[in-house]
Amino acid sequence: VYAQKMCDTAIEYANEFNKKLDYSENSIADLEKILEWYSNDIAISKPTENQIWSMAIIFGSYLGETLLKNGLSQKGFVWGKDDSSNVPLLIKDDGSYLTPNDKVYKRLVNGSEDSVISFYRFATKEIL
């Protein structure tokens, strides 16, 4: 429910960029373009750490949901929380996990070297 609410927000933001986030693999390229804009804007607008994390949770939830809808849920992944940081993550009962919110945070702060496209490809190839 929480992730879906965040995804709805991500989709609304994407509409402002004339991008369509539809949970398809192709939408990850649009997500990357949106994050590129926000990443460039961070240097100018100087948001607080909490504001950056808020964006990371919104778009990371979308990235995570897209991974779940495109194969990870069939492999046993579900939303969970990191006990130490309370950041949502995708976890499997064998203990393996992915951190889409952390990835989006790194993308926003570090720039294109932390591409969500490569993260998505890695996650779907390695796990599927």
VOPAGU-2260 file (C-alpha; in pm, 1 decimal, decimal comma):
REM VOPAGU-2260
SITE   aa  ch    i         X         Y         Z
SITE  VAL   A    0       0,0       0,0       0,0
SITE  TYR   A    1     278,9     242,1      97,2
SITE  ALA   A    2     484,5     156,7    -211,2
SITE  GLN   A    3     178,4     199,7    -432,5
SITE  LYS   A    4     116,5     546,3    -289,3
SITE  MET   A    5     478,5     640,8    -362,0
SITE  CYS   A    6     446,1     498,6    -714,8
SITE  ASP   A    7     135,3     707,6    -776,5
SITE  THR   A    8     336,3    1015,6    -677,1
SITE  ALA   A    9     623,6     914,2    -906,7
SITE  ILE   A   10     378,6     872,1   -1195,8
SITE  GLU   A   11     230,8    1218,0   -1126,0
SITE  TYR   A   12     579,9    1375,1   -1125,1
SITE  ALA   A   13     665,0    1192,1   -1447,5
SITE  ASN   A   14     355,1    1338,3   -1613,2
SITE  GLU   A   15     498,0    1685,2   -1543,6
SITE  PHE   A   16     800,2    1579,3   -1752,5
SITE  ASN   A   17     572,9    1436,7   -2024,5
SITE  LYS   A   18     707,3    1091,5   -1936,7
SITE  LYS   A   19     491,2     785,3   -1886,1
SITE  LEU   A   20     581,3     549,5   -1604,4
SITE  ASP   A   21     381,3     232,9   -1676,3
SITE  TYR   A   22     585,4     -34,3   -1493,3
SITE  SER   A   23     737,5    -154,9   -1821,2
SITE  GLU   A   24    1106,7    -218,5   -1875,9
SITE  ASN   A   25    1102,6      68,7   -2126,6
SITE  SER   A   26     982,0     311,1   -1858,8
SITE  ILE   A   27    1314,8     272,4   -1675,8
SITE  ALA   A   28    1480,5     486,9   -1946,0
SITE  ASP   A   29    1223,3     760,1   -1877,3
SITE  LEU   A   30    1286,2     722,7   -1504,8
SITE  GLU   A   31    1659,0     770,1   -1571,5
SITE  LYS   A   32    1587,1    1094,1   -1765,1
SITE  ILE   A   33    1373,0    1229,3   -1480,7
SITE  LEU   A   34    1641,6    1144,6   -1224,8
SITE  GLU   A   35    1901,4    1312,1   -1447,7
SITE  TRP   A   36    1700,0    1635,1   -1432,0
SITE  TYR   A   37    1665,3    1615,3   -1052,9
SITE  SER   A   38    2032,6    1523,9   -1014,1
SITE  ASN   A   39    2135,2    1834,3   -1210,2
SITE  ASP   A   40    1887,2    2045,4   -1015,1
SITE  ILE   A   41    2030,8    1940,4    -677,0
SITE  ALA   A   42    2342,9    2151,7    -736,2
SITE  ILE   A   43    2124,5    2455,8    -803,1
SITE  SER   A   44    1835,3    2417,5    -558,5
SITE  LYS   A   45    2043,0    2266,2    -274,7
SITE  PRO   A   46    1766,6    2054,0    -116,7
SITE  THR   A   47    1805,5    1915,4     233,2
SITE  GLU   A   48    1913,5    1556,3     290,6
SITE  ASN   A   49    1553,0    1473,0     387,8
SITE  GLN   A   50    1421,6    1620,9      63,2
SITE  ILE   A   51    1667,5    1412,4    -140,6
SITE  TRP   A   52    1563,4    1100,4      52,4
SITE  SER   A   53    1197,3    1181,1      -8,5
SITE  MET   A   54    1262,4    1186,5    -383,5
SITE  ALA   A   55    1464,7     865,5    -353,6
SITE  ILE   A   56    1179,4     689,0    -173,5
SITE  ILE   A   57     922,7     806,7    -430,4
SITE  PHE   A   58    1120,1     703,9    -738,6
SITE  GLY   A   59    1286,1     407,1    -566,5
SITE  SER   A   60     941,5     268,8    -487,7
SITE  TYR   A   61     854,9     293,6    -856,1
SITE  LEU   A   62    1181,4     121,4    -951,9
SITE  GLY   A   63    1116,1    -153,9    -697,2
SITE  GLU   A   64     755,5    -206,4    -805,8
SITE  THR   A   65     865,5    -227,1   -1168,7
SITE  LEU   A   66    1122,8    -492,7   -1074,9
SITE  LEU   A   67     856,9    -686,0    -882,0
SITE  LYS   A   68     606,8    -668,1   -1169,0
SITE  ASN   A   69     870,5    -779,7   -1421,4
SITE  GLY   A   70     981,9   -1100,8   -1256,9
SITE  LEU   A   71    1114,5   -1045,8    -906,9
SITE  SER   A   72     787,1   -1120,9    -727,4
SITE  GLN   A   73     776,5   -1459,2    -905,8
SITE  LYS   A   74    1124,1   -1521,2    -763,6
SITE  GLY   A   75     998,4   -1461,2    -409,7
SITE  PHE   A   76    1093,5   -1096,4    -358,0
SITE  VAL   A   77     865,4    -873,2    -150,5
SITE  TRP   A   78     891,7    -529,4       8,4
SITE  GLY   A   79    1058,2    -530,8     348,7
SITE  LYS   A   80    1256,3    -288,3     563,8
SITE  ASP   A   81    1619,0    -263,4     657,2
SITE  ASP   A   82    1608,9    -289,5    1036,2
SITE  SER   A   83    1894,1     -45,3    1087,2
SITE  SER   A   84    1781,1     237,1     856,7
SITE  ASN   A   85    1408,3     170,5     804,1
SITE  VAL   A   86    1461,2     215,7     428,3
SITE  PRO   A   87    1228,1      -7,1     224,2
SITE  LEU   A   88    1399,3    -278,7      22,4
SITE  LEU   A   89    1315,3    -584,1    -183,8
SITE  ILE   A   90    1392,5    -897,5      15,5
SITE  LYS   A   91    1366,0   -1269,6     -38,6
SITE  ASP   A   92    1323,5   -1534,1     232,4
SITE  ASP   A   93    1678,0   -1660,7     168,7
SITE  GLY   A   94    1810,0   -1323,4     287,2
SITE  SER   A   95    1906,9   -1182,5     -51,2
SITE  TYR   A   96    1787,6    -829,4    -114,5
SITE  LEU   A   97    1795,4    -530,1    -348,6
SITE  THR   A   98    1782,9    -166,1    -246,8
SITE  PRO   A   99    1608,7      36,8    -520,0
SITE  ASN   A  100    1563,0     339,2    -289,8
SITE  ASP   A  101    1935,2     350,0    -210,2
SITE  LYS   A  102    2009,7     319,4    -580,9
SITE  VAL   A  103    1786,7     614,5    -667,6
SITE  TYR   A  104    1944,4     816,6    -385,5
SITE  LYS   A  105    2291,3     744,4    -527,1
SITE  ARG   A  106    2166,6     834,5    -875,7
SITE  LEU   A  107    2040,5    1169,7    -750,5
SITE  VAL   A  108    2359,1    1250,2    -557,8
SITE  ASN   A  109    2631,7    1094,0    -776,0
SITE  GLY   A  110    2485,6    1147,0   -1122,3
SITE  SER   A  111    2477,3     921,5   -1424,9
SITE  GLU   A  112    2753,9     688,5   -1300,6
SITE  ASP   A  113    2480,2     539,2   -1080,1
SITE  SER   A  114    2235,6     473,5   -1363,1
SITE  VAL   A  115    1908,1     307,7   -1268,5
SITE  ILE   A  116    1906,2     144,3   -1613,4
SITE  SER   A  117    2215,8     -61,6   -1532,3
SITE  PHE   A  118    2074,1    -144,4   -1187,1
SITE  TYR   A  119    1750,6    -265,8   -1345,0
SITE  ARG   A  120    1935,8    -473,8   -1604,7
SITE  PHE   A  121    2163,7    -624,1   -1340,5
SITE  ALA   A  122    1871,5    -708,9   -1112,1
SITE  THR   A  123    1662,4    -868,8   -1385,1
SITE  LYS   A  124    1951,5   -1060,4   -1544,5
SITE  GLU   A  125    2120,8   -1179,6   -1227,8
SITE  ILE   A  126    1807,0   -1273,3   -1039,9
SITE  LEU   A  127    1581,5   -1390,8   -1320,2
